[in-house]
Amino acid sequence: MLVIGSRGSQLALWQANWIAARLAEGGHQTRIEIIKTTGDKITDVPLAKVGTKGLFTKEIEEALLDGRIDLAVHSLKDLPTETPDGLVIAAIPQREDPRDAIVGAMLSALRAGSKVGTSSLRRAAQLRVVRKDLKIESVRGNLDTRVRKLDEGQYEAIVLAAAGLTRLGWAHRIAEILPPEVMCPAVGQGALAVETRTEGPAREICGALDHPATRVAVTAERAVLASLGGGCQVPIGAHAQVSGEMLHLIGVVIAPDGERVVRKSDEGGPAGAEELGRRVGAALLADGAREILEQVYGAPVRDSAV
């Protein structure tokens, strides 16, 4: 029997159970082991201020390395771009909608001064670009907790990943899907990562769940993030899509106050996904993203990251 490591949130367990069902279709029995991560324990501080990579993955990866679990199911956007020695992303299944969604009201319908909740510096910064008159406030908690806070009237609207809402059967709550031109998604948003040890049968078993087009797209996006030295809680967005024989990639870095946006796009063959991502990352740095990120990080961005 394969042991699946997962966070204990409603969405994380949906994702783990979905992977379990796919493995069952291949004749593999599983059970789910819930592991509490650092990010689950810190609930009263905005994620952007915590500043630690692997907030929602470190303890699960440690369990994988220790042999307590055989595979881990992550939201790919939570997974740092550097994989620990001894581990590998064995599968990236077909992606759900990568875009962000607003719940409560359409963006254009919100009155000046309306409170909009988000736990993401990336989302907050892009909201400030298009609606400087809104009051952007932090909202922490699992997806169901954030929706409950909206229903209680703490916010006029909240911004969430469309994928999470769809997976939990709440797509009907979406007031508007925000296009990447307005709200560039987080790197890997909407995709799952199945992580295993590099050695052992789980890698090959899980590899059957891989979706090549999704892997190509998120490889390009993660290369942008790696070249910028970023984690999942910084104001960086990237959106890649395979269309025909080409891979199209948009990368964006936004000043937290929304006063400056650096956006670059490029395209290339799917085989060169990582190089395409590095190229977009380098173009972003050269056009002003370096200054924005150094302000956010409080430290220089090294050229060697590119």
KELUM-261701 format. One record per residue (C-alpha): x, y, z; residue in one letter. Coordinates in steps of 0.25 Angstrom, whole numbers. Each point is the difference from the previous one (the first is absolute). Example, Ala and Ser with C-alpha at 12.3 -4.5 7.8 and 13.67 -1.06 7.14 Angstrom:
<nodes>
<xx:49, yy:-18, zz:31, aa:a> .
<xx:6, yy:14, zz:-2, aa:s> .
</nodes>
This chain:
<nodes>
<xx:0, yy:0, zz:0, aa:m> .
<xx:5, yy:14, zz:-4, aa:l> .
<xx:-1, yy:11, zz:11, aa:v> .
<xx:-3, yy:14, zz:-5, aa:i> .
<xx:4, yy:12, zz:8, aa:g> .
<xx:-9, yy:12, zz:0, aa:s> .
<xx:-4, yy:12, zz:8, aa:r> .
<xx:-13, yy:-1, zz:7, aa:g> .
<xx:-8, yy:11, zz:-6, aa:s> .
<xx:-12, yy:-3, zz:-8, aa:q> .
<xx:6, yy:4, zz:-13, aa:l> .
<xx:13, yy:-8, zz:3, aa:a> .
<xx:-8, yy:-12, zz:3, aa:l> .
<xx:-8, yy:1, zz:-12, aa:w> .
<xx:13, yy:0, zz:-8, aa:q> .
<xx:6, yy:-12, zz:7, aa:a> .
<xx:-13, yy:-8, zz:-1, aa:n> .
<xx:-1, yy:4, zz:-15, aa:w> .
<xx:14, yy:-6, zz:-2, aa:i> .
<xx:-3, yy:-12, zz:8, aa:a> .
<xx:-12, yy:-2, zz:-9, aa:a> .
<xx:9, yy:1, zz:-12, aa:r> .
<xx:10, yy:-10, zz:6, aa:l> .
<xx:-12, yy:-9, zz:3, aa:a> .
<xx:-4, yy:-1, zz:-14, aa:e> .
<xx:14, yy:-5, zz:-3, aa:g> .
<xx:-2, yy:-11, zz:11, aa:g> .
<xx:8, yy:7, zz:11, aa:h> .
<xx:-5, yy:0, zz:14, aa:q> .
<xx:3, yy:13, zz:8, aa:t> .
<xx:-3, yy:7, zz:14, aa:r> .
<xx:2, yy:14, zz:3, aa:i> .
<xx:9, yy:5, zz:11, aa:e> .
<xx:-3, yy:15, zz:5, aa:i> .
<xx:12, yy:8, zz:3, aa:i> .
<xx:-1, yy:14, zz:6, aa:k> .
<xx:10, yy:10, zz:-6, aa:t> .
<xx:6, yy:13, zz:5, aa:t> .
<xx:-10, yy:8, zz:-9, aa:g> .
<xx:-12, yy:-7, zz:7, aa:d> .
<xx:5, yy:4, zz:14, aa:k> .
<xx:2, yy:14, zz:-3, aa:i> .
<xx:-14, yy:6, zz:-2, aa:t> .
<xx:1, yy:14, zz:5, aa:d> .
<xx:11, yy:6, zz:-9, aa:v> .
<xx:-1, yy:4, zz:-15, aa:p> .
<xx:8, yy:-11, zz:-8, aa:l> .
<xx:8, yy:11, zz:-7, aa:a> .
<xx:6, yy:4, zz:14, aa:k> .
<xx:3, yy:-14, zz:4, aa:v> .
<xx:11, yy:-1, zz:-11, aa:g> .
<xx:3, yy:-15, zz:1, aa:t> .
<xx:1, yy:-8, zz:-13, aa:k> .
<xx:-7, yy:-14, zz:2, aa:g> .
<xx:-10, yy:5, zz:10, aa:l> .
<xx:-10, yy:-10, zz:-5, aa:f> .
<xx:9, yy:-11, zz:-4, aa:t> .
<xx:13, yy:-2, zz:9, aa:k> .
<xx:-6, yy:-9, zz:10, aa:e> .
<xx:-7, yy:-9, zz:-11, aa:i> .
<xx:13, yy:-1, zz:-7, aa:e> .
<xx:8, yy:-4, zz:13, aa:e> .
<xx:-11, yy:-11, zz:2, aa:a> .
<xx:3, yy:-4, zz:-15, aa:l> .
<xx:15, yy:-1, zz:2, aa:l> .
<xx:-2, yy:-7, zz:14, aa:d> .
<xx:-8, yy:-11, zz:-7, aa:g> .
<xx:-12, yy:3, zz:8, aa:r> .
<xx:-8, yy:3, zz:-13, aa:i> .
<xx:2, yy:-5, zz:-14, aa:d> .
<xx:-5, yy:12, zz:-8, aa:l> .
<xx:-5, yy:14, zz:3, aa:a> .
<xx:-11, yy:8, zz:-6, aa:v> .
<xx:3, yy:15, zz:-1, aa:h> .
<xx:-7, yy:12, zz:-6, aa:s> .
<xx:12, yy:2, zz:-10, aa:l> .
<xx:0, yy:15, zz:3, aa:k> .
<xx:4, yy:-3, zz:14, aa:d> .
<xx:12, yy:-8, zz:-4, aa:l> .
<xx:14, yy:7, zz:0, aa:p> .
<xx:7, yy:0, zz:-13, aa:t> .
<xx:11, yy:-8, zz:6, aa:e> .
<xx:-3, yy:-14, zz:3, aa:t> .
<xx:8, yy:-7, zz:11, aa:p> .
<xx:10, yy:-10, zz:-3, aa:d> .
<xx:-6, yy:-14, zz:0, aa:g> .
<xx:-14, yy:5, zz:-5, aa:l> .
<xx:-6, yy:2, zz:-13, aa:v> .
<xx:-13, yy:6, zz:-6, aa:i> .
<xx:-5, yy:-14, zz:-6, aa:a> .
<xx:-13, yy:6, zz:-6, aa:a> .
<xx:-7, yy:12, zz:-3, aa:i> .
<xx:-14, yy:-4, zz:-4, aa:p> .
<xx:-9, yy:9, zz:-10, aa:q> .
<xx:-2, yy:14, zz:6, aa:r> .
<xx:-13, yy:6, zz:4, aa:e> .
<xx:-3, yy:14, zz:-4, aa:d> .
<xx:13, yy:8, zz:5, aa:p> .
<xx:-7, yy:14, zz:1, aa:r> .
<xx:-4, yy:8, zz:12, aa:d> .
<xx:-15, yy:2, zz:3, aa:a> .
<xx:-7, yy:11, zz:8, aa:i> .
<xx:-12, yy:-5, zz:9, aa:v> .
<xx:-10, yy:10, zz:6, aa:g> .
<xx:-1, yy:10, zz:-12, aa:a> .
<xx:6, yy:3, zz:-13, aa:m> .
<xx:12, yy:9, zz:1, aa:l> .
<xx:-6, yy:11, zz:-8, aa:s> .
<xx:-13, yy:-1, zz:9, aa:a> .
<xx:7, yy:3, zz:13, aa:l> .
<xx:-2, yy:14, zz:6, aa:r> .
<xx:12, yy:8, zz:4, aa:a> .
<xx:5, yy:-3, zz:13, aa:g> .
<xx:-5, yy:-15, zz:0, aa:s> .
<xx:8, yy:-10, zz:8, aa:k> .
<xx:6, yy:-11, zz:-9, aa:v> .
<xx:7, yy:-11, zz:7, aa:g> .
<xx:12, yy:-8, zz:-5, aa:t> .
<xx:12, yy:-7, zz:7, aa:s> .
<xx:9, yy:2, zz:-12, aa:s> .
<xx:9, yy:12, zz:-2, aa:l> .
<xx:0, yy:-3, zz:-15, aa:r> .
<xx:-16, yy:1, zz:-1, aa:r> .
<xx:0, yy:13, zz:9, aa:a> .
<xx:11, yy:7, zz:-8, aa:a> .
<xx:-8, yy:-3, zz:-13, aa:q> .
<xx:-13, yy:4, zz:6, aa:l> .
<xx:6, yy:14, zz:3, aa:r> .
<xx:5, yy:1, zz:-14, aa:v> .
<xx:-15, yy:0, zz:-5, aa:v> .
<xx:-8, yy:5, zz:12, aa:r> .
<xx:8, yy:9, zz:9, aa:k> .
<xx:-13, yy:4, zz:7, aa:d> .
<xx:-2, yy:-13, zz:6, aa:l> .
<xx:5, yy:-4, zz:14, aa:k> .
<xx:8, yy:-13, zz:-1, aa:i> .
<xx:1, yy:-8, zz:13, aa:e> .
<xx:6, yy:-13, zz:4, aa:s> .
<xx:-8, yy:-12, zz:1, aa:v> .
<xx:6, yy:-13, zz:5, aa:r> .
<xx:-6, yy:-14, zz:2, aa:g> .
<xx:-3, yy:-11, zz:-8, aa:n> .
<xx:-9, yy:2, zz:-13, aa:l> .
<xx:-13, yy:-3, zz:8, aa:d> .
<xx:4, yy:9, zz:11, aa:t> .
<xx:2, yy:12, zz:-9, aa:r> .
<xx:-13, yy:-3, zz:-7, aa:v> .
<xx:-7, yy:0, zz:14, aa:r> .
<xx:7, yy:13, zz:3, aa:k> .
<xx:-6, yy:6, zz:-12, aa:l> .
<xx:-14, yy:-5, zz:3, aa:d> .
<xx:1, yy:6, zz:14, aa:e> .
<xx:2, yy:14, zz:-7, aa:g> .
<xx:14, yy:2, zz:4, aa:q> .
<xx:3, yy:3, zz:-14, aa:y> .
<xx:-7, yy:4, zz:-13, aa:e> .
<xx:8, yy:-9, zz:-8, aa:a> .
<xx:11, yy:-10, zz:0, aa:i> .
<xx:10, yy:-5, zz:-10, aa:v> .
<xx:3, yy:-14, zz:-1, aa:l> .
<xx:6, yy:-11, zz:-10, aa:a> .
<xx:-11, yy:-4, zz:-9, aa:a> .
<xx:5, yy:-14, zz:0, aa:a> .
<xx:-2, yy:-2, zz:15, aa:g> .
<xx:-15, yy:5, zz:-1, aa:l> .
<xx:-2, yy:-9, zz:-11, aa:t> .
<xx:6, yy:-12, zz:7, aa:r> .
<xx:-9, yy:2, zz:12, aa:l> .
<xx:-13, yy:2, zz:-8, aa:g> .
<xx:-1, yy:15, zz:2, aa:w> .
<xx:2, yy:5, zz:-14, aa:a> .
<xx:-14, yy:6, zz:1, aa:h> .
<xx:6, yy:9, zz:10, aa:r> .
<xx:9, yy:7, zz:-10, aa:i> .
<xx:-5, yy:14, zz:-4, aa:a> .
<xx:11, yy:2, zz:-10, aa:e> .
<xx:12, yy:-8, zz:-6, aa:i> .
<xx:12, yy:10, zz:0, aa:l> .
<xx:8, yy:-1, zz:-14, aa:p> .
<xx:15, yy:-1, zz:1, aa:p> .
<xx:1, yy:14, zz:-6, aa:e> .
<xx:-6, yy:6, zz:13, aa:v> .
<xx:4, yy:-11, zz:10, aa:m> .
<xx:12, yy:-8, zz:-4, aa:c> .
<xx:-1, yy:-13, zz:7, aa:p> .
<xx:10, yy:-6, zz:10, aa:a> .
<xx:10, yy:-9, zz:-6, aa:v> .
<xx:-6, yy:-14, zz:-1, aa:g> .
<xx:-13, yy:4, zz:5, aa:q> .
<xx:-11, yy:-10, zz:-3, aa:g> .
<xx:10, yy:-11, zz:-1, aa:a> .
<xx:3, yy:-12, zz:9, aa:l> .
<xx:14, yy:-6, zz:3, aa:a> .
<xx:2, yy:-14, zz:4, aa:v> .
<xx:13, yy:-1, zz:7, aa:e> .
<xx:7, yy:-13, zz:3, aa:t> .
<xx:14, yy:-5, zz:3, aa:r> .
<xx:9, yy:-1, zz:-12, aa:t> .
<xx:2, yy:-15, zz:3, aa:e> .
<xx:-11, yy:-10, zz:2, aa:g> .
<xx:-13, yy:-5, zz:-6, aa:p> .
<xx:-8, yy:12, zz:3, aa:a> .
<xx:7, yy:9, zz:-10, aa:r> .
<xx:-4, yy:-9, zz:-12, aa:e> .
<xx:-14, yy:-3, zz:5, aa:i> .
<xx:-3, yy:15, zz:2, aa:c> .
<xx:7, yy:3, zz:-14, aa:g> .
<xx:-12, yy:-5, zz:-7, aa:a> .
<xx:-8, yy:12, zz:5, aa:l> .
<xx:9, yy:10, zz:-7, aa:d> .
<xx:-6, yy:10, zz:-10, aa:h> .
<xx:11, yy:4, zz:-10, aa:p> .
<xx:-7, yy:13, zz:-4, aa:a> .
<xx:-2, yy:4, zz:14, aa:t> .
<xx:14, yy:-3, zz:4, aa:r> .
<xx:6, yy:8, zz:-11, aa:v> .
<xx:-8, yy:12, zz:4, aa:a> .
<xx:3, yy:0, zz:14, aa:v> .
<xx:15, yy:-3, zz:-3, aa:t> .
<xx:0, yy:13, zz:-7, aa:a> .
<xx:-7, yy:7, zz:11, aa:e> .
<xx:9, yy:-5, zz:11, aa:r> .
<xx:12, yy:4, zz:-8, aa:a> .
<xx:-5, yy:14, zz:0, aa:v> .
<xx:-1, yy:-1, zz:16, aa:l> .
<xx:13, yy:-7, zz:1, aa:a> .
<xx:7, yy:11, zz:-8, aa:s> .
<xx:-6, yy:11, zz:9, aa:l> .
<xx:4, yy:-7, zz:13, aa:g> .
<xx:-14, yy:0, zz:4, aa:g> .
<xx:-10, yy:-9, zz:9, aa:g> .
<xx:-15, yy:-1, zz:-1, aa:c> .
<xx:-2, yy:12, zz:9, aa:q> .
<xx:6, yy:11, zz:-9, aa:v> .
<xx:-6, yy:9, zz:-10, aa:p> .
<xx:4, yy:-8, zz:-12, aa:i> .
<xx:-10, yy:-7, zz:-10, aa:g> .
<xx:2, yy:-9, zz:-12, aa:a> .
<xx:-10, yy:-6, zz:-10, aa:h> .
<xx:5, yy:-10, zz:-10, aa:a> .
<xx:-9, yy:-7, zz:-10, aa:q> .
<xx:3, yy:-10, zz:-11, aa:v> .
<xx:-7, yy:4, zz:-13, aa:s> .
<xx:2, yy:-9, zz:-12, aa:g> .
<xx:15, yy:-2, zz:-2, aa:e> .
<xx:4, yy:12, zz:9, aa:m> .
<xx:1, yy:4, zz:15, aa:l> .
<xx:-5, yy:14, zz:3, aa:h> .
<xx:5, yy:6, zz:13, aa:l> .
<xx:-3, yy:13, zz:8, aa:i> .
<xx:8, yy:4, zz:12, aa:g> .
<xx:-3, yy:12, zz:9, aa:v> .
<xx:6, yy:7, zz:12, aa:v> .
<xx:-9, yy:10, zz:8, aa:i> .
<xx:4, yy:10, zz:10, aa:a> .
<xx:-8, yy:-3, zz:13, aa:p> .
<xx:-6, yy:14, zz:-1, aa:d> .
<xx:-5, yy:-3, zz:-14, aa:g> .
<xx:8, yy:13, zz:-5, aa:e> .
<xx:9, yy:-8, zz:-10, aa:r> .
<xx:-2, yy:-13, zz:-8, aa:v> .
<xx:11, yy:-7, zz:-8, aa:v> .
<xx:-6, yy:-9, zz:-10, aa:r> .
<xx:7, yy:-9, zz:-11, aa:k> .
<xx:-5, yy:-11, zz:-9, aa:s> .
<xx:7, yy:-9, zz:-10, aa:d> .
<xx:-2, yy:-13, zz:-7, aa:e> .
<xx:7, yy:-12, zz:-5, aa:g> .
<xx:0, yy:-15, zz:-2, aa:g> .
<xx:-5, yy:-9, zz:12, aa:p> .
<xx:13, yy:-7, zz:0, aa:a> .
<xx:7, yy:13, zz:5, aa:g> .
<xx:-10, yy:3, zz:11, aa:a> .
<xx:11, yy:2, zz:11, aa:e> .
<xx:8, yy:9, zz:-9, aa:e> .
<xx:-12, yy:8, zz:-4, aa:l> .
<xx:-3, yy:3, zz:15, aa:g> .
<xx:14, yy:4, zz:3, aa:r> .
<xx:0, yy:9, zz:-12, aa:r> .
<xx:-13, yy:7, zz:5, aa:v> .
<xx:6, yy:1, zz:14, aa:g> .
<xx:12, yy:7, zz:-6, aa:a> .
<xx:-8, yy:10, zz:-8, aa:a> .
<xx:-9, yy:3, zz:12, aa:l> .
<xx:13, yy:3, zz:9, aa:l> .
<xx:6, yy:8, zz:-11, aa:a> .
<xx:-13, yy:9, zz:-1, aa:d> .
<xx:-1, yy:4, zz:14, aa:g> .
<xx:-5, yy:-13, zz:8, aa:a> .
<xx:14, yy:0, zz:7, aa:r> .
<xx:-3, yy:13, zz:7, aa:e> .
<xx:-14, yy:-5, zz:4, aa:i> .
<xx:4, yy:-13, zz:5, aa:l> .
<xx:12, yy:6, zz:8, aa:e> .
<xx:-10, yy:9, zz:7, aa:q> .
<xx:-9, yy:-12, zz:4, aa:v> .
<xx:12, yy:-10, zz:4, aa:y> .
<xx:8, yy:11, zz:7, aa:g> .
<xx:12, yy:-6, zz:-7, aa:a> .
<xx:7, yy:0, zz:-14, aa:p> .
<xx:-5, yy:-9, zz:-11, aa:v> .
<xx:12, yy:-7, zz:-5, aa:r> .
<xx:3, yy:-2, zz:-15, aa:d> .
<xx:4, yy:-14, zz:3, aa:s> .
<xx:-14, yy:-3, zz:2, aa:a> .
<xx:-3, yy:2, zz:-15, aa:v> .
</nodes>
